[in-house]
Amino acid sequence: MLLVSEPTLGEQEKAALAAVIASNWITMGDRVRAFEAAFAAAHGADDAVAVNSCTAGLHLALAALEIGPGDAVLVPSLSFVATANCVLHAGAAPVFVDIDGPGRPLISIEDAACRCTERTRAVVVVHYAGAVADREAWRGFAVAKGLRLIEDAAQAAGAPGAGSFGDAAVFSFYGNKNMTTAEGGMVIARDPAVLSIVRQLRGHGMTSSTRERIDTRTPGYDVTRLGWNYRLDELRAAIGSVQLQSLTKWNDRRAMLTRCYWEALAERCPDVQVPFANGNIASAYHILPAVLPEMTDRDRIMALMRDAGVQTTVHYPPIHTLSFYREKGPSVSLPRTEAFARRELTLPLHPKLTEQDVVHVADALRRSLAWPGVRR
Ligand SMILES: Cc1ncc(COP(=O)(O)O)c(C=O)c1O
């Protein structure tokens, strides 16, 4: 079965884990600090804060930027549910925004402008599929409207420009991401004061960590803010530092495979649209979303693809259509997001695939689309 995503793990990760165990220091030590420094440097930042998930990082970013009760936060509905959940956890209200369209399924700046009110305090821009949203346009928007800008860069580790323009940017190292620590995330904030608050909130709001107290021989600590336990451990940080060394190589391979998909699908399935195809948008090429022709039985296609040895998934059911959010906002309507999500099909994309695998997937999709009864 060709899987939609697969981590690349090997002897170096095993050795890194063994070294942590041999060191007998298993959380919040030198390896976490080293991972933070290396990840920050790889993204052109001075520093970063490692956390135990991107979800935790988004929550901390909102808290550090003082987004809370009474505030409204613009978010795309075409995202993983964590993007909106974090806004609710911060005590604020998510306001769902439509996408540009099927060729560019990123949060629409025009629709965001229409949904701004005097309560709007922030916007979360998601780099969907790893494609980096327009830096200048979003900075200009945030400045003009007086909003905080947060990049949900969960899917965009290593993409040129990712993490370079938000007041905070948050990355995910979940098992299906371009680099993984199994669970984990990283926060970048350009203002050192904001990053320092994120660091403090990550550890219960305490003024120092266990390691710092040992190193500085100061046993006491204070708590000056209400924080959480969102810490990363040394085992995950050690894996992260190893994975980071291959990130550029893996992203380059994803880019090459994506170009193969553009070609193979254009030839075999000309009525399937591939977002971002042949565009010049910077990307980490995290997933390969395809848009099926109107009136296609997607469930049937997915079953036929499975029979051909190809796993497919959907990114995403729009957040505003999920029961919990539907009950909160029954009248929310985002026509472009809904149309895209009805037809979207995610095809396998990860560095272990070959160009032949891509051709096999495109052939399987061509055959599935030609199956009797699949087109309604
Ligand atoms: C766009 C987006 N935001 C947030 C998350 C949450 O990441 P994590 O699982 O690290 O909390 C994900 C993960 O799938 C994601 O794709």
The ligand as a MOL file (V3000), in Angstrom:
LIG
                    3D

  0  0  0     0  0            999 V3000
M  V30 BEGIN CTAB
M  V30 COUNTS 16 16 0 0 0
M  V30 BEGIN ATOM
M  V30 1 C -2.7080 23.0440 9.9190 0
M  V30 2 C -2.4810 22.3270 11.2100 0
M  V30 3 N -2.5750 22.9990 12.3670 0
M  V30 4 C -2.3390 22.4000 13.5560 0
M  V30 5 C -2.0260 21.0610 13.6430 0
M  V30 6 C -1.8160 20.4380 14.9740 0
M  V30 7 O -0.5320 19.8950 15.1190 0
M  V30 8 P -0.1720 18.9380 16.3450 0
M  V30 9 O -0.6980 17.5770 16.0150 0
M  V30 10 O 1.3310 18.9560 16.4020 0
M  V30 11 O -0.7820 19.5000 17.5650 0
M  V30 12 C -1.9140 20.3150 12.4610 0
M  V30 13 C -1.5640 18.8940 12.5250 0
M  V30 14 O -2.0190 18.0550 11.8220 0
M  V30 15 C -2.1530 20.9480 11.2190 0
M  V30 16 O -2.0730 20.2840 10.0570 0
M  V30 END ATOM
M  V30 BEGIN BOND
M  V30 1 1 1 2
M  V30 2 1 2 3
M  V30 3 2 2 15
M  V30 4 2 3 4
M  V30 5 1 4 5
M  V30 6 1 5 6
M  V30 7 2 5 12
M  V30 8 1 6 7
M  V30 9 1 7 8
M  V30 10 2 8 9
M  V30 11 1 8 10
M  V30 12 1 8 11
M  V30 13 1 12 13
M  V30 14 1 12 15
M  V30 15 2 13 14
M  V30 16 1 15 16
M  V30 END BOND
M  V30 END CTAB
M  END
